[in-house]
């Protein structure tokens, strides 16, 4: 990456990070349709033209690729050597129609009834479809993260994109999952033989890595599960006001506390450890989208009896798929039309 590109990236990140924070506090009020998507992009990138970036057109869709050509990005990764390629839609009339069709599934009320596993698969596929269409010339990733996070929130889920942004390995892990999903969607629509060779080679190199819906399994939790997990005894009434469906979860923990106080009286540490095991079991079920059937407190649960709760820890480089060589390199920005 050139010094000029590096300076631009830093300035762009500064502007858009501030605007993304504003969108967290004051989201776009819309119907999760094309207009909603455009407004997010406009608000995120509104400062760039005034900063001298005349090529950025906030809130405007990109023009179609030239006839017979593909819209391709050369992706450089920070932790993996070599070039990777991802092909996007031509943004022709059919792709505009595809975008509208995909957005018909972005309905919070319909998504709210899904259990966690199904919701995660659905939001992952929706993101991949939107990313394949790639409607904007600049800022698709930031726009789609903001869009899907807001959609998830309104559907009762927490989608934590930030877990992939803690280091280069995490960012590359997300790039690979996204690009795998997008290239699989792009394959039937690629026009140029050179593009096809690049995409097939990229898919071969990243074979064995998770696709985006799979990667998101540890990044998605029901909002009520997050709030229960963070709550203390003093917070119970407030959390129940927002999530009355958590009544059984709180009752289970209270009953367990009473049980262990009687069963192992005089052992405060033992009571605390036993109660933590029960709480973890409750949180595990809540993470799956369940709100009942937590069961009675066991006699003295051992650590091995507690169901493990998935932690939202940063993926390590060893979790990323077996791409061939590792070498520090900044992600590329260039988009080419083959």
C-alpha positions as a Markdown table, in Angstrom:
| # | Residue | x | y | z |
|---|---|---|---|---|
| 1 | Unk | 0.0 | 0.0 | 0.0 |
| 2 | Unk | 1.4 | 3.4 | -0.9 |
| 3 | Unk | 1.9 | 6.2 | 1.6 |
| 4 | Unk | -1.0 | 8.1 | 0.0 |
| 5 | Unk | -3.3 | 5.1 | 0.3 |
| 6 | Unk | -2.2 | 4.7 | 3.9 |
| 7 | Unk | -2.9 | 8.3 | 4.7 |
| 8 | Unk | -6.3 | 8.1 | 3.1 |
| 9 | Unk | -7.2 | 5.0 | 5.0 |
| 10 | Unk | -6.3 | 6.7 | 8.3 |
| 11 | Unk | -8.4 | 9.8 | 7.5 |
| 12 | Unk | -11.3 | 7.7 | 6.2 |
| 13 | Unk | -11.2 | 5.5 | 9.3 |
| 14 | Unk | -11.2 | 8.6 | 11.6 |
| 15 | Unk | -14.3 | 10.1 | 9.9 |
| 16 | Unk | -16.3 | 6.9 | 9.5 |
| 17 | Unk | -15.6 | 5.6 | 13.0 |
| 18 | Unk | -17.1 | 8.8 | 14.5 |
| 19 | Unk | -20.1 | 8.6 | 12.2 |
| 20 | Unk | -20.5 | 4.9 | 13.0 |
| 21 | Unk | -20.7 | 5.8 | 16.7 |
| 22 | Unk | -23.3 | 8.4 | 15.9 |
| 23 | Unk | -25.3 | 5.7 | 14.1 |
| 24 | Unk | -25.1 | 3.4 | 17.1 |
| 25 | Unk | -26.7 | 6.2 | 19.2 |
| 26 | Unk | -29.1 | 7.5 | 16.6 |
| 27 | Unk | -29.8 | 4.7 | 14.0 |
| 28 | Unk | -31.4 | 5.3 | 10.7 |
| 29 | Unk | -35.1 | 5.0 | 11.0 |
| 30 | Unk | -36.3 | 3.1 | 8.0 |
| 31 | Unk | -37.7 | -0.2 | 6.7 |
| 32 | Unk | -34.4 | -2.0 | 6.0 |
| 33 | Unk | -34.9 | -1.4 | 2.3 |
| 34 | Unk | -32.7 | 0.2 | -0.4 |
| 35 | Unk | -33.4 | 3.7 | 1.0 |
| 36 | Unk | -32.3 | 2.5 | 4.5 |
| 37 | Unk | -29.1 | 1.0 | 3.1 |
| 38 | Unk | -28.3 | 4.2 | 1.1 |
| 39 | Unk | -28.8 | 6.5 | 4.1 |
| 40 | Unk | -26.4 | 4.5 | 6.2 |
| 41 | Unk | -23.8 | 4.8 | 3.5 |
| 42 | Unk | -24.5 | 8.5 | 3.1 |
| 43 | Unk | -24.2 | 9.2 | 6.9 |
| 44 | Unk | -21.0 | 7.1 | 7.2 |
| 45 | Unk | -19.1 | 8.8 | 4.4 |
| 46 | Unk | -20.6 | 12.2 | 4.3 |
| 47 | Unk | -17.4 | 13.9 | 5.4 |
| 48 | Unk | -15.1 | 12.5 | 2.7 |
| 49 | Unk | -16.1 | 14.6 | -0.3 |
| 50 | Unk | -15.5 | 17.8 | 1.8 |
| 51 | Unk | -12.1 | 16.4 | 2.8 |
| 52 | Unk | -11.1 | 16.2 | -0.8 |
| 53 | Unk | -12.1 | 12.7 | -1.7 |
| 54 | Unk | -14.1 | 13.6 | -4.8 |
| 55 | Unk | -14.3 | 9.9 | -5.9 |
| 56 | Unk | -16.5 | 9.1 | -2.9 |
| 57 | Unk | -20.3 | 9.4 | -3.6 |
| 58 | Unk | -22.0 | 8.9 | -0.3 |
| 59 | Unk | -25.4 | 7.2 | -0.6 |
| 60 | Unk | -25.1 | 6.6 | -4.3 |
| 61 | Unk | -24.9 | 3.1 | -5.9 |
| 62 | Unk | -21.9 | 2.4 | -8.2 |
| 63 | Unk | -22.3 | 2.3 | -12.0 |
| 64 | Unk | -22.6 | -1.1 | -13.7 |
| 65 | Unk | -19.4 | -2.8 | -14.8 |
| 66 | Unk | -18.7 | -2.5 | -18.6 |
| 67 | Unk | -20.4 | -5.1 | -20.8 |
| 68 | Unk | -18.7 | -8.4 | -20.6 |
| 69 | Unk | -16.5 | -7.4 | -17.7 |
| 70 | Unk | -16.4 | -8.4 | -14.0 |
| 71 | Unk | -16.1 | -6.3 | -10.9 |
| 72 | Unk | -13.2 | -7.8 | -9.0 |
| 73 | Unk | -11.2 | -6.9 | -5.9 |
| 74 | Unk | -7.6 | -7.9 | -5.3 |
| 75 | Unk | -7.5 | -8.7 | -1.6 |
| 76 | Unk | -4.2 | -8.5 | 0.2 |
| 77 | Unk | -4.2 | -10.0 | 3.7 |
| 78 | Unk | -2.0 | -8.9 | 6.6 |
| 79 | Unk | -1.2 | -12.4 | 7.9 |
| 80 | Unk | -1.2 | -14.4 | 4.7 |
| 81 | Unk | 1.1 | -14.0 | 1.7 |
| 82 | Unk | -0.1 | -13.6 | -1.9 |
| 83 | Unk | -3.1 | -12.1 | -3.5 |
| 84 | Unk | -6.7 | -13.2 | -3.1 |
| 85 | Unk | -9.5 | -12.2 | -5.4 |
| 86 | Unk | -13.2 | -11.7 | -4.8 |
| 87 | Unk | -15.8 | -11.1 | -7.6 |
| 88 | Unk | -18.9 | -9.0 | -7.1 |
| 89 | Unk | -22.0 | -8.4 | -9.1 |
| 90 | Unk | -21.9 | -6.3 | -12.3 |
| 91 | Unk | -24.6 | -4.0 | -10.7 |
| 92 | Unk | -26.8 | -4.3 | -13.8 |
| 93 | Unk | -30.6 | -4.3 | -13.8 |
| 94 | Unk | -30.8 | -7.9 | -12.6 |
| 95 | Unk | -28.5 | -7.1 | -9.7 |
| 96 | Unk | -30.7 | -4.2 | -8.6 |
| 97 | Unk | -33.6 | -6.6 | -8.7 |
| 98 | Unk | -31.6 | -9.2 | -6.7 |
| 99 | Unk | -30.8 | -6.5 | -4.1 |
| 100 | Unk | -34.5 | -5.7 | -3.6 |
| 101 | Unk | -35.3 | -9.4 | -3.3 |
| 102 | Unk | -32.6 | -10.0 | -0.7 |
| 103 | Unk | -33.8 | -7.0 | 1.3 |
| 104 | Unk | -37.3 | -8.5 | 1.5 |
| 105 | Unk | -35.8 | -10.9 | 4.1 |
| 106 | Unk | -34.6 | -8.0 | 6.3 |
| 107 | Unk | -37.7 | -7.8 | 8.4 |
| 108 | Unk | -37.0 | -7.7 | 12.2 |
| 109 | Unk | -40.4 | -9.0 | 13.2 |
| 110 | Unk | -39.9 | -12.2 | 11.1 |
| 111 | Unk | -36.3 | -12.7 | 12.3 |
| 112 | Unk | -37.3 | -12.2 | 15.9 |
| 113 | Unk | -39.0 | -15.6 | 16.1 |
| 114 | Unk | -35.9 | -17.5 | 15.0 |
| 115 | Unk | -33.8 | -19.5 | 17.4 |
| 116 | Unk | -30.1 | -18.4 | 17.6 |
| 117 | Unk | -28.7 | -21.0 | 15.2 |
| 118 | Unk | -31.3 | -20.3 | 12.5 |
| 119 | Unk | -31.0 | -16.5 | 13.0 |
| 120 | Unk | -27.2 | -16.7 | 12.7 |
| 121 | Unk | -27.4 | -18.6 | 9.5 |
| 122 | Unk | -30.0 | -16.2 | 8.1 |
| 123 | Unk | -28.1 | -13.0 | 8.9 |
| 124 | Unk | -24.9 | -14.6 | 7.6 |
| 125 | Unk | -26.5 | -15.5 | 4.3 |
| 126 | Unk | -28.2 | -12.0 | 4.0 |
| 127 | Unk | -24.8 | -10.3 | 4.6 |
| 128 | Unk | -23.2 | -12.5 | 2.0 |
| 129 | Unk | -25.9 | -11.7 | -0.6 |
| 130 | Unk | -25.6 | -8.0 | 0.1 |
| 131 | Unk | -21.8 | -8.2 | -0.1 |
| 132 | Unk | -22.0 | -10.0 | -3.4 |
| 133 | Unk | -24.2 | -7.3 | -4.9 |
| 134 | Unk | -21.7 | -4.8 | -3.5 |
| 135 | Unk | -23.8 | -1.8 | -4.4 |
| 136 | Unk | -21.5 | 1.1 | -3.4 |
| 137 | Unk | -18.2 | 2.1 | -5.0 |
| 138 | Unk | -16.7 | 2.6 | -1.5 |
| 139 | Unk | -17.5 | 1.5 | 2.1 |
| 140 | Unk | -19.6 | -1.6 | 1.5 |
| 141 | Unk | -18.1 | -3.4 | 4.5 |
| 142 | Unk | -18.7 | -0.6 | 7.0 |
| 143 | Unk | -22.2 | 0.0 | 5.6 |
| 144 | Unk | -23.2 | -3.7 | 5.7 |
| 145 | Unk | -21.8 | -4.1 | 9.2 |
| 146 | Unk | -23.9 | -1.2 | 10.5 |
| 147 | Unk | -27.0 | -2.3 | 8.6 |
| 148 | Unk | -26.9 | -5.9 | 9.8 |
| 149 | Unk | -26.0 | -4.9 | 13.4 |
| 150 | Unk | -29.0 | -2.6 | 13.5 |
| 151 | Unk | -31.2 | -5.3 | 11.9 |
| 152 | Unk | -30.0 | -7.8 | 14.5 |
| 153 | Unk | -30.6 | -5.4 | 17.4 |
| 154 | Unk | -34.2 | -4.8 | 16.2 |
| 155 | Unk | -34.7 | -8.5 | 15.9 |
| 156 | Unk | -33.6 | -9.1 | 19.5 |
| 157 | Unk | -30.0 | -10.2 | 18.8 |
| 158 | Unk | -26.5 | -8.8 | 19.5 |
| 159 | Unk | -24.2 | -9.1 | 16.5 |
| 160 | Unk | -20.7 | -8.3 | 17.6 |
| 161 | Unk | -18.6 | -7.5 | 14.6 |
| 162 | Unk | -16.0 | -5.8 | 16.8 |
| 163 | Unk | -14.7 | -9.2 | 17.9 |
| 164 | Unk | -13.0 | -9.6 | 14.5 |
| 165 | Unk | -11.3 | -6.2 | 14.6 |
| 166 | Unk | -8.9 | -6.7 | 17.5 |
| 167 | Unk | -5.9 | -7.7 | 15.5 |
| 168 | Unk | -4.8 | -8.5 | 11.9 |
| 169 | Unk | -5.5 | -12.2 | 12.3 |
| 170 | Unk | -9.1 | -11.6 | 13.3 |
| 171 | Unk | -9.6 | -9.2 | 10.4 |
| 172 | Unk | -8.2 | -11.6 | 7.9 |
| 173 | Unk | -10.3 | -14.5 | 9.3 |
| 174 | Unk | -13.4 | -12.4 | 8.6 |
| 175 | Unk | -12.2 | -11.4 | 5.1 |
| 176 | Unk | -11.6 | -15.0 | 4.2 |
| 177 | Unk | -15.0 | -16.1 | 5.4 |
| 178 | Unk | -16.8 | -13.2 | 3.6 |
| 179 | Unk | -14.9 | -13.7 | 0.4 |
| 180 | Unk | -15.5 | -17.4 | 0.4 |
| 181 | Unk | -19.3 | -16.8 | 0.7 |
| 182 | Unk | -19.3 | -14.1 | -1.9 |
| 183 | Unk | -17.2 | -16.0 | -4.5 |
| 184 | Unk | -19.5 | -19.0 | -4.2 |
| 185 | Unk | -22.4 | -16.7 | -5.1 |
| 186 | Unk | -20.4 | -15.0 | -7.8 |
| 187 | Unk | -19.2 | -18.2 | -9.7 |
| 188 | Unk | -22.3 | -18.6 | -11.9 |
| 189 | Unk | -22.2 | -15.0 | -13.0 |
| 190 | Unk | -18.5 | -14.5 | -13.8 |
| 191 | Unk | -18.0 | -13.5 | -17.5 |
| 192 | Unk | -14.2 | -13.3 | -17.9 |
| 193 | Unk | -12.0 | -16.4 | -18.0 |
| 194 | Unk | -9.2 | -14.6 | -16.2 |
| 195 | Unk | -11.6 | -13.7 | -13.4 |
| 196 | Unk | -12.8 | -17.3 | -13.2 |
| 197 | Unk | -9.2 | -18.5 | -12.8 |
| 198 | Unk | -8.5 | -16.0 | -10.0 |
| 199 | Unk | -11.6 | -16.8 | -8.1 |
| 200 | Unk | -11.1 | -20.6 | -8.5 |
| 201 | Unk | -7.5 | -20.2 | -7.3 |
| 202 | Unk | -8.7 | -18.2 | -4.3 |
| 203 | Unk | -11.4 | -20.7 | -3.3 |
| 204 | Unk | -8.8 | -23.5 | -3.6 |
| 205 | Unk | -6.4 | -21.6 | -1.2 |
| 206 | Unk | -9.0 | -20.9 | 1.4 |
| 207 | Unk | -10.7 | -24.4 | 1.2 |
| 208 | Unk | -11.5 | -25.6 | 4.7 |
| 209 | Unk | -12.1 | -22.2 | 6.2 |
| 210 | Unk | -15.6 | -21.5 | 7.5 |
| 211 | Unk | -18.0 | -19.5 | 5.4 |
| 212 | Unk | -19.6 | -16.3 | 6.9 |
| 213 | Unk | -22.7 | -17.9 | 8.5 |
| 214 | Unk | -20.5 | -20.5 | 10.2 |
| 215 | Unk | -18.0 | -17.9 | 11.4 |
| 216 | Unk | -20.7 | -15.8 | 13.0 |
| 217 | Unk | -21.9 | -18.5 | 15.4 |
| 218 | Unk | -19.8 | -17.1 | 18.2 |
| 219 | Unk | -20.5 | -13.5 | 17.3 |
| 220 | Unk | -24.3 | -13.7 | 17.7 |
| 221 | Unk | -26.3 | -13.9 | 20.9 |
| 222 | Unk | -29.8 | -13.0 | 21.9 |
| 223 | Unk | -29.9 | -9.6 | 23.5 |
| 224 | Unk | -31.7 | -11.0 | 26.5 |
| 225 | Unk | -28.9 | -13.6 | 27.0 |
| 226 | Unk | -26.3 | -10.8 | 27.0 |
| 227 | Unk | -28.3 | -8.7 | 29.5 |
| 228 | Unk | -29.0 | -11.7 | 31.8 |
| 229 | Unk | -25.3 | -12.6 | 31.7 |
| 230 | Unk | -24.2 | -9.1 | 32.7 |
| 231 | Unk | -26.9 | -8.7 | 35.3 |
| 232 | Unk | -26.5 | -8.7 | 39.1 |
| 233 | Unk | -29.1 | -9.5 | 41.7 |
| 234 | Unk | -29.8 | -5.8 | 41.9 |
| 235 | Unk | -30.5 | -5.6 | 38.2 |
| 236 | Unk | -33.1 | -8.4 | 38.1 |
| 237 | Unk | -36.2 | -6.2 | 38.2 |
| 238 | Unk | -34.9 | -3.8 | 35.5 |
| 239 | Unk | -33.9 | -6.6 | 33.2 |
| 240 | Unk | -37.3 | -8.4 | 33.7 |
| 241 | Unk | -39.1 | -5.2 | 32.7 |
| 242 | Unk | -37.4 | -5.4 | 29.3 |
| 243 | Unk | -37.4 | -9.1 | 29.0 |
| 244 | Unk | -40.2 | -10.7 | 31.0 |
| 245 | Unk | -39.5 | -14.0 | 29.3 |
| 246 | Unk | -36.4 | -14.3 | 31.5 |
| 247 | Unk | -38.6 | -14.9 | 34.6 |
| 248 | Unk | -37.8 | -18.6 | 34.7 |
| 249 | Unk | -34.1 | -18.1 | 34.2 |
| 250 | Unk | -33.9 | -15.7 | 37.2 |
| 251 | Unk | -36.1 | -18.1 | 39.2 |
| 252 | Unk | -33.8 | -21.0 | 38.4 |
| 253 | Unk | -30.8 | -19.1 | 39.7 |
| 254 | Unk | -32.5 | -18.0 | 42.9 |
| 255 | Unk | -33.7 | -21.5 | 43.6 |
| 256 | Unk | -30.2 | -22.8 | 43.0 |
| 257 | Unk | -28.8 | -20.2 | 45.4 |
| 258 | Unk | -31.3 | -21.3 | 48.1 |
| 259 | Unk | -30.6 | -25.0 | 47.5 |
| 260 | Unk | -26.8 | -24.7 | 47.7 |
| 261 | Unk | -27.0 | -22.5 | 50.8 |
| 262 | Unk | -28.9 | -25.3 | 52.5 |
| 263 | Unk | -26.9 | -28.2 | 51.0 |
| 264 | Unk | -23.4 | -26.9 | 51.6 |
| 265 | Unk | -24.0 | -24.5 | 54.5 |
| 266 | Unk | -20.9 | -22.9 | 55.8 |
| 267 | Unk | -18.9 | -23.2 | 52.6 |
| 268 | Unk | -19.4 | -19.8 | 50.9 |
| 269 | Unk | -16.8 | -20.5 | 48.2 |
| 270 | Unk | -18.4 | -23.9 | 47.4 |
| 271 | Unk | -21.8 | -22.2 | 47.2 |
| 272 | Unk | -20.5 | -19.6 | 44.8 |
| 273 | Unk | -18.8 | -22.0 | 42.5 |
| 274 | Unk | -21.8 | -24.3 | 42.4 |
| 275 | Unk | -24.1 | -21.3 | 41.6 |
| 276 | Unk | -21.7 | -20.2 | 38.9 |
| 277 | Unk | -22.1 | -23.6 | 37.2 |
| 278 | Unk | -25.9 | -23.3 | 37.3 |
| 279 | Unk | -25.7 | -19.8 | 35.9 |
| 280 | Unk | -23.5 | -21.0 | 33.1 |
| 281 | Unk | -26.0 | -23.7 | 32.2 |
| 282 | Unk | -28.8 | -21.1 | 32.1 |
| 283 | Unk | -26.8 | -18.7 | 30.0 |
| 284 | Unk | -25.9 | -21.6 | 27.6 |
| 285 | Unk | -29.6 | -22.3 | 27.0 |
| 286 | Unk | -30.4 | -18.6 | 26.6 |
| 287 | Unk | -27.6 | -18.3 | 24.0 |
| 288 | Unk | -29.4 | -21.0 | 22.0 |
| 289 | Unk | -32.6 | -19.0 | 22.1 |
| 290 | Unk | -34.3 | -21.0 | 24.8 |
| 291 | Unk | -36.2 | -19.3 | 27.7 |
| 292 | Unk | -37.4 | -22.4 | 29.6 |
| 293 | Unk | -36.5 | -25.9 | 30.6 |
| 294 | Unk | -33.5 | -25.0 | 32.7 |
| 295 | Unk | -34.1 | -27.8 | 35.1 |
| 296 | Unk | -33.7 | -28.2 | 38.9 |
| 297 | Unk | -30.5 | -27.5 | 40.7 |
| 298 | Unk | -28.3 | -30.7 | 40.8 |
| 299 | Unk | -26.8 | -32.1 | 44.0 |
| 300 | Unk | -23.3 | -30.6 | 43.9 |
| 301 | Unk | -22.4 | -30.0 | 40.3 |
| 302 | Unk | -18.8 | -30.6 | 39.4 |
| 303 | Unk | -17.1 | -28.5 | 36.9 |
| 304 | Unk | -17.3 | -31.2 | 34.3 |
| 305 | Unk | -21.2 | -31.2 | 34.7 |
| 306 | Unk | -21.6 | -27.6 | 33.6 |
| 307 | Unk | -22.4 | -27.0 | 30.0 |
| 308 | Unk | -19.6 | -24.9 | 28.5 |
| 309 | Unk | -20.5 | -21.5 | 27.4 |
| 310 | Unk | -19.0 | -20.2 | 24.1 |
| 311 | Unk | -16.9 | -17.3 | 24.8 |
| 312 | Unk | -16.6 | -14.3 | 22.5 |
| 313 | Unk | -12.8 | -14.6 | 22.3 |
| 314 | Unk | -10.7 | -13.3 | 19.5 |
| 315 | Unk | -10.0 | -16.0 | 16.9 |
| 316 | Unk | -6.4 | -17.1 | 16.9 |
| 317 | Unk | -4.3 | -17.5 | 13.8 |
| 318 | Unk | -4.4 | -21.2 | 14.3 |
| 319 | Unk | -8.1 | -21.2 | 13.9 |
| 320 | Unk | -7.8 | -19.6 | 10.5 |
| 321 | Unk | -7.8 | -22.1 | 7.7 |
| 322 | Unk | -4.9 | -23.7 | 6.2 |
| 323 | Unk | -3.9 | -21.1 | 3.7 |
| 324 | Unk | -0.4 | -21.8 | 2.4 |
| 325 | Unk | 2.1 | -19.2 | 3.7 |
| 326 | Unk | 2.1 | -16.5 | 6.2 |
| 327 | Unk | 3.6 | -13.1 | 5.7 |
| 328 | Unk | 2.7 | -9.6 | 7.1 |
| 329 | Unk | 0.9 | -7.6 | 4.4 |
| 330 | Unk | -1.7 | -4.8 | 4.6 |
| 331 | Unk | -5.1 | -5.5 | 3.0 |
| 332 | Unk | -5.4 | -4.1 | -0.5 |
| 333 | Unk | -7.9 | -1.5 | -1.6 |
| 334 | Unk | -7.7 | -1.9 | -5.4 |
| 335 | Unk | -10.8 | -2.8 | -7.4 |
| 336 | Unk | -10.3 | -3.9 | -10.9 |
| 337 | Unk | -12.6 | -4.6 | -13.8 |
| 338 | Unk | -11.5 | -7.7 | -15.7 |
